[in-house]
Structure formats: structure tokens, C-alpha cells
């Protein structure tokens, strides 16, 4: 099971990409986040639901 911190990070990543659907990269907390990060975040959130 993902930790609360992992879930919060994942939600932040998914929201950033949802808010910028045409962007391949978003900046969060001074870090560049790309599509592989989004896929990892989605996998973490999928684990939470089970």
C-alpha cells in the first residue's frame, strides 16, 4: 500500500497534468515532472483504490 506521502505526491502530479493537458512537462515544487512521473503517479493511485 502506498504511504500518505506517496498518495499526496501522486495526486499533485495527476492534477498538474489534468490542469495542463497539452503539456508534456510540468514544474512542481521547482522540479520538472514528465510523463513517466505521471504514469508512476497513476499506478500509485490505482494501488490505493484496491
Secondary structure, 3 states (H helix, E strand, C coil): CCCHHHHHHHHHHHHHHHHCCCCCEEEECCEEEEHHHHHHHHHHHHHHHC
